[in-house]
Structures are given as structure tokens and as C-alpha cells.
Amino acid sequence: MPSLPRPLRALLVASLLALLPPDVPAADPPAAAPGPNPALASLRVEPNGSEYLVWADNHLAGPIEVRLDSAGPPPAWSQPPLPARAGVPAGGSALLAHLRMPPGNGLLRLRLEATPGSSNARPRDVAYLLPLADPQARIDQGFEGGFSHQDPENRYAIDFATPEGTPVLAARGGVVMQVQDGFSGHGLDPHRDASRANLIRILHDDGSMGLYAHLANGGARVRVGQRVEAGQRIGLSGNTGYSTAPHLHFAVQVNRGMQLLSIPFRLAGPAQGASAPD
């Protein structure tokens, strides 16, 4: 079954911000786009004399890493120079740069990219529980599956074929870092379906993250910031986003230099069709 396509797998938020010279009143920032896919982070800019202080605000209940760059002519001066990267703690903020306006028209466009997780994660060898209340769930695609598990973010993912509405269980305890819910429908149009998979991301105590994707519309049974135990029901399986049939996509990921990587894991419990290698 198709796994998470590139536009969703990257999990980057691109924010553009135009700055005006200090003597020109700025309009209120545009409201966040409504819908079930909130940004991972946002830019915040504060005037500071002849300079601007540029901050990143983290909207997740877990750490992220961000990269600030110009989306046009570079600033006249930046400390540190752009692009600038930083880690931002759960629900927190980080000062990314001091900027001065470029010469000429005085318009500066900035871009922020964000990736869940911390590069300081040190995953431990843990046996994960079956993430479904269905011991007969069939593995349709396992590690290094030829259909869609060849890229770094999905190489060690598992796709479980299971009817829609099957309870999804936490394979390991942790804190709910991200919930994306409210999407319906599925298909193989990357422009329409790529970012429309409902998902839950759980942060483990070693910095690794469990990803549960293609959940049912309205199927999340947990909230951001909630602590869950292994085996606890967290949602309902579905068939949303870039998908051909009902299934659960499960992966354990880490952030390595703003690149999400799936990592091998041991699965405890029966599953038909394939097995995750040790």
C-alpha cells in the first residue's frame, strides 16, 4: 500500500513573511489557515531599534528543529548569517537571528522550515507492541518494501491491512506530540491527497517518535500533550490521504539534521504476512 508521499513525509512548514521598513506601519499578520493541518511552527518578528529580532514558535508538544532563510534578496546584515538553524523545545520559542533590512525597496521575505524531533535523540532497543487491536492484522508492506518503503523516512515502516475503524493502540508509551485529524477521502493524486492523511505522532522518552498514519476522519482519541501508555487506544484506523485501501502506516522515526529517518524496530506480537527483522 502507498506509504506517506514526499509532500507529507517531509513534514516541513514553509512560512513566508514580508518585512517593511521600520517607519512603515505593518498590517496585522494573516490568520492561520483553518483546517486540520496546523503548522508545526511559525515566525515571529519584533522590531529592535534599526534591527529585527526573528523568533520561531513551536506549536508541537515535542521538540522541533528549524531553519530560517531568505526567500528573496538577503538582508543587509544578519547575526548569525542566514541560513540559521536552531532547536526549539516543546511549546517554546527560540531566537533565530538579528536582521537589518536590505537596501533598495526595503522588503525582506523570510522562509521558515521545521522538522519534528531533536537530533540529540538516542533511540534504545525496545520491543514495540502491535499498534492495532487486531492480532490477525496482515502486513501488506514491511521493511524496505518495494512499493513505497525505499526512501529514508519510510524504509523501516510497516503497513498493516486492517478494516476501517479498527482501534489503534500506542505501540510504546510517550507524549502525544502531534495530532492531524479532520481529513476524509483518499486517492493517488499527489497534489490533492499528499498532505491529507490523518496522523498521530508520539514522542518517546529517548527522543524517537512513533508515527501512526492514515487514520479515520475524526478518529483521534488523544490530544496534543497527553501522556499515553503502551497498549492504550489512541485512535481508529482509516483510509485517508495518499492511500489505496484501509491500512495503518506505522514507523519509528528520528530527526537527523532536519531529515526524518525511519529506524529498525522489533515488533512483539503476531502479525500475518511478514515480520519486522531484528
N, C-alpha and C positions, 0 to 999 in steps of 0.2 A: 504494500500500500504506500502511496506517496507520503513522505515524511514532510517536515516543515520546509517549504520552499525558501529560497535565498532571501527574498524581501522580509520574511518574518524571522528566519533563523538568525539574521544579523543582529536583530534586536537593538538597532541604533535609533536614537531620536535625533533628527536634524532640525535644529531651531535656527531660524534666521531673524536677526534683529538689526534694524537700521537705526543708527545714532545720528542725531542732529547736533550742530554746534551748540555750545552751552548757552548762547544768547537767543536761541530759538526755542520757544515753549514746545515741549513734547506732548503729543496726544497720549491718552490713556492706552496702555498696551491692549492688544486684542484679547478677547476672552478665549480660553482654551476651547478647542473644538469639542462639541458634545459627542458622546458615544462611548462605547465600552472599551476603547483602546487608549487610555490616558498616556501621556508622555512619561518616559522614565525620569526625565529631569527637565529643568527649564533655566533659561538665562535670566539673571537679574543684574541691572546696571545702576550704579549710584554715582552721581556727579561728585567730584572731589577736587574743587578748585578748577584748574585747567585740565584735569585728567578725569578719567572714568575708572571706577572700580567694577570689575566684572566678576560676578559670582555665579556658581551653579547650585541650584537647589534640587536635592534628591527627593523624589516622590515615592520611592520604594521603602519597604521595611527591611532593607538589607543594603550592604554597601554597593556602590557602583564606581566605575572609572569613567572619566570624561575627557574629552579632547576639544579644545577651543581653537578655532582658526578663523581667518578672514574669508569671506565669501565674495571678495572683490578686491579693490585696491587695499594694500596693507595699511595699518595705522602708521602715523608719523613716528611713533615710539611705543614700545611695549616692553614691560618688565613683568615676567620673563618674556623673551621673544616668542612670537607665535610660530607654529602651533604650540600650545601649552597643555599639559596633561596633569591630572590630579585624581586622587581618590576622594570620594565623598561618603561619609558614614550614613547609615540608615536614617532617613528623615532629616538629614542635616544639610549643611551648606559648606562650600569651600570657595575661598577667594582664588580666582584663576589668574588674573592679570590686572596691572595698571596700564591704561591706554591713553594715548593722545590722538586727536583727530588727524586724519590725513590732510595734506594740503589740497587746495582746489575747492571742490564743491562742498567739502565738509561732511560727506556722507560716508558712514562706515557700516559695512554689513558683516555680521558675525555668524558663525555656524558652530553649533554645539553637537557633539556626538556622545552618546552614553552607552555603556555596556554593563549589564548586571554582574555583580560579583567583584571580588578583590583578587588581584594577582598574588596576594600573600596566602591564598588558600593552600592547605596542605592535606589533601584527601587521605583518609585512612582506609584500610582494607576492612570493609563492612559487608556482611551478608544482608541484602535487601529483601524485604518481603514482597510477595506477589502484589502488585498495585491494583488488583481487582478482586471483588468478592465473587469470583468465578473461577474455581480451581480447574475447570475444563477449558479455560481460555486458550485459544490456539495462537502460537506465534507465527504470524504471516511473514515477518521480516525481522531478522536478527542482526547481530553484529556484522558489519561490513556487507549488508545486504545489497545485492547488485542493482536493485531498482532505484533506491534513493538514499542509501546509507553509505555513501562513499566520500562525503565531504567531512571536514574535521568536526563540525558541530553535531553530526548525526552518525558518525562511523560506528559508535558503540551504543546506538539506540535500539529499542525493541518496539515493534508494532504488534499489539495484541488485538486479534479479531474478536470482537465481543458485541452483543446486541446493544443498541442504544438504551440508555437508562441503567446500565449496569453500575452498581456502586463502585466508585474509585476510592482506593484506600491509600493512605500515606505509606510508602514503602520504607520510610525511615522517619523518625521524629525530627522536628525542627520548627522554624518560624515561617509562617506564610509571608513570603517576600513580595509576591505579585499575583494579582488576580485579573484576568481578562475575561469578561463574560458579556453576554448580551448579543452575540452574533448568531445568526442562523444561516442555513444553507451551506452548500459545498459544491465543489467543481474543480476543474483543472485549468481554469483561466488564471494565470499568474497575476494579472493586473487586478482582477476582481476578487480572487479568493486567497491570495498570498497571505494577507495580514488578518484574515477573518477567522482564525482558529481560536476558540476559547481555550484558555490555559490557566494552570496554577503552577507557580514556581515556589518551591520550599527551600529555604536556606538551612543547611545542616551545620552542626557545631564545628566542623573542620573547614568550613568555607566553601565546600562543594554545594551544588544546587540540584534538586530533583525537579525535572520538568515533566508535567502531565498535560498533554495537549489533545486537541480536537474534542473537547468536552461538549456536552449538550448545552443548548441555549438556556440560560438560567440555571445551569447545572452546578455551579459553585456552591458548596456548603460550608465554606470557611471565609474569613475576612482577612484583609491585609493586617499583619501584625499579630495574628493569633498563633499561639503555640499549639502544635499538634503532636500526638504520639504515634509511633509506628502502629499500623493497623487501623487507625481512626479513619472513618469515612470523611472524605474531603470534597467529593463531587460525584457527578454522574457522567458516564461516558457518552459520547455522541458521534457526530459525523460532520463537524464544522470545518470551514476553511478549505485548504488545498487537500482534498481527500476524495477517494473513490467509493468508500464503503465505511460502515461504522467500525471504529477501532480506537484504541488508546495508544498514543505515542508516548513512550517513557524513556527518558535519558537522564544520566547524571553528568553534569557539566561543571567546568571550572573556567574562570576568566584568566587568560594568559596574554597580557599585553593588549587588552581590549579586543581579544579574539576569544569567542566562546568555543571551548573544546569539549566534546564528549569524552568520557573516560570509561575504561572497562569496569564492570562491577559484577559481583557474584549475586545470583538470584536464588533465594531459598524458596522452596515450594514447587509444586508440579506445574508444568505448562506444556501443552502438546505442540508438536511440530518442529521445535528447535530448542536449543538450550544456550544460555549465555556462557561462553567459555570462562574458565577460571582466569 
